[in-house]
Amino acid sequence: MKRRFFLKFGLSASALSFIKPSKAIDNLHGFTSNSDSIVKPIVISTWEHGMAANENAWDILSANGSSLDAVEIGVKTTEADMTNRSVGIGGRPDLSGQVTLDACIMDSNSNCGSVACLEGIKHPISVARRVMDDTPHVMLVGQGAKDFALSCGFKHIKSPIKEVKKEWREWKRGNKEKFKKPIINSENHDTIGMLALDANGNLSGACTTSGWGYKLPGRVGDSPIIGAGLFVDNEIGAACATGLGEAVIRISGSHTVVELMRQGYSPQEACKETVSRIISKHKNLDGLQVGFLALDKKGNYGAYSVFNGFNFALKKVNKSSLIDAEYNRRW
């Protein structure tokens, strides 16, 4: 009798101990499981240039369009902005003076496409989508990516633009080092990352960049790498990264954010924990700005960065705003 009582009680206690941590995690991280609280459609994107990008994405979302179309159209806005020095054909070149572009896109079915070191094409994000839609591959790079783009009807655009070429020549005269480390928050927000949840409850994401200004030729950061610069899991949520790509790659940053959300973390807490992991991997944080942006299936969002200065754009019904992300105040 005593043994049966012990086993019965023990099994009940074990069951309770299994359930309680789950509830504790939900409470700790603010995860909302009430289906009535779903906010859709919604789009978020990195940095101030995300405000204009969100407006064009919203045109798609508000007409019951797909999140995939929305994120492609949205980030093309920034790619086309010739005054932007960290995204698109107006971006800064590498050490040799060549502007090379990186981009990736991922949909709600885990389909994805990517290009890296692509030169002379105005909209690398659309080339990445063609890689996803029209080939069995995920990533094309360099001349192969350019040849593919031209074969798809994309036009070659001369780069760098004259303003950027002038800036590069001036930089070359004043700098003898092999490459230039970007100035925190001023030059190393080298991305627009965008995440969207459409009216049908499907998530997609896109990321595009001209990368680290005056980088070593051939350098590729996190932005075109699925799992680093961008990751989407339609069961859970989506995340994207901005900042110093090498640090993001080392921990598969965007995938880490989504997996933490799978464990019950809110988007905000998942971004914060992932930033903490980056900090723990680096003895010296000088110039190391990284920020993460996340969106879950219910329309909850979050953002967090190593240092102050990262912001993100939000667009949903009756609201459009630029929000300063929380950051690690210990540094």
DOFI-223012 format. One record per residue (C-alpha): residue in one letter; x, y, z. Coordinates in steps of 0.25 Angstrom, whole numbers, padded with zeros to 4 digits, always signed. Each point is the difference from the previous one (the first is absolute). Layout:
N
AXYZ/...
This chain:
331
M+0000+0000+0000/K+0011+0009+0004/R+0008-0003-0013/R-0013+0002-0008/F-0003+0013+0007/F+0015+0005-0002/L-0001-0004-0015/K-0013+0007-0002/F+0004+0013+0007/G+0014+0000-0006/L-0006-0001-0014/S-0010+0011+0003/A+0011+0009+0006/S+0008-0003-0013/A-0011+0004-0009/L-0002+0013+0008/S+0015+0003+0000/F-0001-0002-0015/I-0011+0010-0002/K+0004+0010+0010/P+0013+0004-0007/S-0008+0002-0013/K-0009+0010+0007/A+0012+0007+0007/I+0007+0002-0013/D-0013+0006-0006/N-0001+0009+0011/L+0015+0004+0001/H+0001+0003-0015/G-0014+0006-0002/F-0004-0010-0011/T-0014+0001-0004/S-0008-0012-0003/N-0014+0006-0001/S-0004-0002-0015/D-0010+0012+0002/S+0013+0009+0001/I+0005-0003-0014/V+0004+0013-0007/K+0001-0001-0015/P+0004+0005-0010/I+0012+0006+0005/V+0014+0004-0005/I+0013+0004+0007/S+0014+0003-0006/T+0013+0005+0005/W+0004+0015+0001/E-0006+0013-0004/H+0000-0004-0015/G-0010-0011+0004/M-0010+0011+0001/A-0002+0002-0015/A+0003-0015-0002/N-0012-0003+0009/E-0009+0009-0007/N+0002-0007-0013/A-0001-0014+0006/W-0013+0005+0007/D-0006+0002-0014/I+0001-0015-0002/L-0004-0004+0014/S-0012+0009+0001/A-0006-0006-0013/N+0001-0014+0005/G+0013-0003-0007/S+0010-0010+0004/S+0011+0003+0010/L+0010-0005-0010/D-0004+0011-0010/A+0000+0010+0011/V+0014-0002+0005/E+0006+0000-0015/I-0007+0013-0004/G+0003+0006+0014/V+0015-0001-0001/K+0001+0003-0014/T-0004+0014+0004/T+0013+0001+0008/E+0008-0007-0011/A-0005+0011-0009/D+0004+0012+0009/M+0013+0005-0006/T+0003+0008+0012/N+0001-0012+0009/R+0014-0004+0002/S-0002-0014+0006/V-0010-0006-0009/G-0002-0001-0015/I+0007+0006-0012/G+0003+0013+0008/G+0008-0008+0011/R+0015+0001+0003/P+0010-0008-0008/D+0010-0010+0005/L+0015+0003+0001/S+0002-0001-0015/G-0012+0009-0003/Q-0010-0010-0004/V-0014+0000+0005/T-0004-0014+0003/L-0014-0003+0006/D-0006-0011+0008/A-0015-0004+0003/C-0009-0011+0004/I-0014-0003+0001/M-0008-0011+0007/D-0015-0004+0000/S-0010-0007+0009/N+0003-0014-0006/S+0015+0001+0003/N+0003+0003-0015/C+0012+0010-0001/G+0009+0006-0010/S+0013+0008+0002/V+0011+0008-0008/A+0013+0005+0004/C+0011+0008-0006/L-0009+0004-0011/E+0005+0012-0008/G-0008+0010-0009/I-0014-0005+0003/K-0010+0010+0006/H-0009-0009+0007/P+0008-0012+0006/I-0013-0004+0009/S-0007-0003-0013/V+0011-0008-0005/A+0000-0008+0013/R-0015-0003-0002/R+0003-0005-0014/V+0010-0009+0006/M-0010-0005+0009/D-0012-0001-0010/D+0008-0005-0012/T+0012-0008+0004/P+0002-0012+0009/H+0011+0008+0007/V+0000+0009+0012/M+0012+0009-0002/L+0007+0005-0013/V+0012+0009+0002/G+0009+0009-0008/Q+0001-0001-0015/G-0010-0012+0000/A-0010+0008+0007/K+0002+0012-0010/D-0001-0010-0012/F-0013-0005+0006/A-0006+0013+0002/L+0003+0005-0014/S-0006-0013-0006/C-0013+0003+0008/G-0001+0014-0006/F+0006+0008+0010/K+0008+0012-0005/H+0014+0004+0003/I+0002+0013+0008/K+0013+0007+0000/S+0006+0001+0014/P+0005+0006+0008/I-0008+0013-0002/K+0009+0012-0002/E-0003+0006+0015/V+0005-0013+0006/K+0012-0001-0009/K+0004+0013+0004/E-0001-0003+0015/W+0008-0013-0003/R+0011+0007-0006/E+0000+0010+0011/W+0001-0011+0010/K+0011-0007-0007/R+0008+0012+0000/G-0001+0001+0015/N+0000-0014+0004/K+0012-0010-0001/E-0006-0011+0008/K-0005-0013-0007/F-0014+0003+0003/K-0008+0009+0009/K-0008-0004+0012/P-0014+0007+0000/I-0004+0010+0010/I-0010-0005+0009/N-0014+0004-0003/S+0004+0009-0011/E+0006-0009-0011/N-0003-0014+0005/H-0015-0001-0001/D+0003-0007-0013/T-0014-0006-0003/I-0014+0001-0001/G-0007-0012+0006/M-0015-0001-0001/L-0010-0010+0006/A-0015+0000-0004/L-0012-0008+0005/D-0011+0000-0010/A-0015-0001+0002/N+0000-0015-0002/G+0010-0001+0011/N+0012-0003-0008/L+0014+0005+0003/S+0011+0004-0010/G+0013+0008+0001/A+0010+0007-0009/C+0014+0006+0002/T+0009+0008-0009/T+0013+0008+0001/S+0012+0005-0006/G+0008-0004+0012/W+0012+0005+0007/G+0005+0012-0007/Y+0014-0001-0005/K+0000-0015+0004/L+0010-0010-0006/P-0004-0004-0014/G-0008-0013+0001/R-0005+0003+0014/V-0014-0005+0003/G-0007+0003+0013/D-0012-0006+0007/S-0011+0007-0009/P-0001-0011-0011/I+0002-0012+0009/I-0013-0007+0004/G+0000-0002+0015/A+0010+0011+0003/G-0006+0013-0006/L-0014-0006-0002/F-0008-0012+0004/V-0015-0003-0001/D-0008-0011+0006/N-0014+0001-0002/E-0004-0008+0012/I+0007+0009+0009/G+0005+0014-0005/A+0011+0007-0008/A+0012+0008+0003/C+0011+0008-0007/A+0013+0007+0004/T+0007+0012-0003/G+0014+0005+0004/L+0014-0007+0000/G-0003-0012-0008/E+0012-0008+0004/A-0005+0000+0014/V-0014-0005-0004/I+0005-0011-0009/R+0008-0006+0012/I-0013-0003+0008/S-0010-0002-0012/G-0007+0012+0006/S-0013+0001-0006/H-0002-0015+0001/T+0003+0001+0014/V-0010+0010+0003/V-0011-0008-0007/E+0004-0013+0008/L-0001+0008+0013/M-0014+0004-0004/R-0003-0014-0002/Q+0004-0003+0014/G-0010+0010+0005/Y+0008+0013+0000/S-0007+0013-0005/P+0006+0006-0012/Q+0006+0011+0009/E+0006-0010+0010/A+0005-0008-0012/C+0007+0011-0006/K+0006+0004+0014/E+0006-0014+0002/T+0006-0001-0013/V+0007+0014+0001/S+0005-0006+0014/R+0006-0012-0007/I+0007+0009-0010/I+0006+0009+0012/S+0005-0013+0007/K+0008-0004-0013/H+0008+0013-0001/K+0010+0005+0010/N+0000+0014-0007/L-0013+0006-0004/D+0006+0013-0006/G-0008+0003-0012/L-0008-0013+0000/Q-0014+0005-0002/V-0010-0011-0003/G-0015+0000+0001/F-0011-0010-0002/L-0015+0002-0004/A-0010-0011+0002/L-0015-0002-0003/D-0008-0012+0005/K-0013-0007-0006/K-0009+0009+0009/G+0006+0013-0005/N+0008+0002+0013/Y+0014+0007-0003/G+0013+0003+0007/A+0013+0006-0003/Y+0013+0001+0008/S+0015+0004-0003/V+0014+0000+0006/F+0000+0015+0001/N-0009+0012+0000/G-0004+0006-0014/F-0007-0012-0007/N-0015+0003-0004/F-0010-0006-0008/A-0013+0003-0008/L-0014-0005+0003/K-0012+0000-0008/K-0014-0006+0003/V-0014+0004-0001/N-0001+0015+0005/K+0014+0000+0004/S+0014+0004-0006/S+0012+0003+0009/L+0015+0000+0002/I+0003-0007+0013/D+0014+0001+0007/A+0004-0015+0004/E+0004-0004+0014/Y+0015-0002+0001/N+0010-0006+0010/R+0002+0011+0010/R+0011-0007+0007/W+0010+0005-0010/
